[in-house]
Structures are given as structure tokens and as C-alpha cells.
Amino acid sequence: MTLKQLVEHYIKHELPRMAFSTQCVYQSMLKSWIVPKWGNHQLREVKAVQVEEWLLSMPRKNGTKSKIRNIMCSLFSCVTLELYQQVSMTVKQELQARVVSVW
């Protein structure tokens, strides 16, 4: 999965839960900064050190950099939750299959 695909999921499923003003700011940051830089990268390729270096090199105020970093954290928290739910479902299905096969 690329970061751009994650952003699309995030915009569709996570942003609607947020306040309208937050949605506007997040969409602006995603469109202007995050997707252009990281959109084509596979998630496993995006490393915290690289993101921090990128943020330090940006000609923006610390508040803007902080918002971008927080959005990146939120994106990766979202994917972590999605993966956890997928693994949980797989384990649950496997356990159910084993219980059925025993009877």
C-alpha cells in the first residue's frame, strides 16, 4: 500500500469524524505537503528519521511542521488499527474453523 492510498482511505473514513475546520486543515496539509512528498512511497519505506529530516528542511514555521508531523502520526495510527483489525479477524476465523472441525 502506498501512502497516497492510505490518505485516500483516511479522507474517506477518518476525516468525516473530525470537526469541519480540522478536516479543512488536514486536507490542505495532505494535498500541499504530504502526498506530493510521500504519496508514491510504500508505507514500509517511510521511516521516521526521513520524515523528521524532511520536516527540518522545510522552509515553514514550527507550528506548520508540527501539524504535518501530527497528521503523519495520525495516518500511521490509522493503518496500525486497520492491520490489527485484519489480523484479529483472521485469527478469529481460524479459531472458528478449528472449533467447527473438532465437532
C-alpha positions in Angstrom: 0.0 0.0 0.0 1.3 3.5 -0.9 0.9 6.5 1.3 -1.4 8.0 -1.3 -3.7 5.0 -0.9 -3.7 5.4 2.8 -4.5 9.1 2.5 -7.5 8.2 0.3 -8.8 5.8 2.9 -8.1 8.3 5.7 -10.0 11.1 3.9 -13.0 8.8 3.2 -13.2 7.0 6.6 -11.4 9.0 9.3 -11.7 12.7 8.4 -15.5 12.8 8.5 -15.3 12.1 12.2 -13.4 15.3 12.8 -14.6 18.9 13.2 -15.1 20.6 9.9 -12.2 23.1 10.5 -9.9 20.2 11.3 -10.9 18.4 8.1 -10.1 21.6 6.1 -6.6 22.0 7.6 -5.8 18.2 7.3 -6.9 18.1 3.7 -4.8 21.2 2.9 -1.7 19.7 4.5 -2.2 16.3 2.9 -2.7 17.9 -0.6 0.0 20.5 -0.3 2.8 18.7 1.6 2.4 15.1 2.5 1.1 13.5 -0.7 3.4 15.3 -3.1 6.4 14.2 -1.0 5.4 10.7 0.2 2.4 9.7 -1.9 4.2 7.3 -4.2 6.2 5.6 -1.3 5.2 2.2 0.0 4.2 2.5 3.7 7.1 0.2 4.7 9.5 2.6 3.0 8.5 5.7 5.1 10.8 5.9 8.1 10.5 8.3 11.0 14.1 9.6 10.6 13.4 10.5 6.9 10.2 12.3 7.9 11.9 14.2 10.6 14.8 15.2 8.3 12.2 16.3 5.7 10.3 18.4 8.3 13.6 20.1 9.5 14.4 21.0 5.9 11.0 22.6 5.2 11.0 26.4 5.0 8.0 26.6 7.3 7.3 27.7 10.8 7.5 25.1 13.6 3.7 25.2 14.1 3.1 24.1 10.5 5.8 21.4 10.8 4.2 20.2 14.0 0.8 19.9 12.3 2.2 18.0 9.4 4.0 15.6 11.8 0.8 15.1 13.8 -1.1 14.3 10.6 1.6 11.7 9.6 1.3 10.1 13.0 -2.5 10.0 12.7 -2.2 8.3 9.2 0.1 5.6 10.6 -2.1 5.1 13.6 -5.0 4.5 11.2 -3.1 1.9 9.3 -1.9 0.2 12.5 -5.5 0.0 13.6 -6.6 -1.4 10.2 -3.9 -4.1 10.3 -4.8 -5.0 13.9 -8.4 -5.4 12.9 -7.5 -7.6 9.9 -5.2 -9.8 12.0 -7.9 -10.1 14.6 -10.5 -11.2 12.0 -8.1 -13.7 10.5 -7.3 -15.2 13.9 -11.0 -15.3 14.8 -11.9 -17.0 11.6 -9.1 -19.6 12.0 -10.2 -20.3 15.6 -13.8 -20.8 14.5 -12.7 -23.1 11.7 -10.8 -25.2 14.2 -13.7 -25.4 16.6 -16.1 -26.5 13.8 -13.6 -29.2 12.6 -13.3 -30.6 16.1 -17.1 -31.2 16.3 
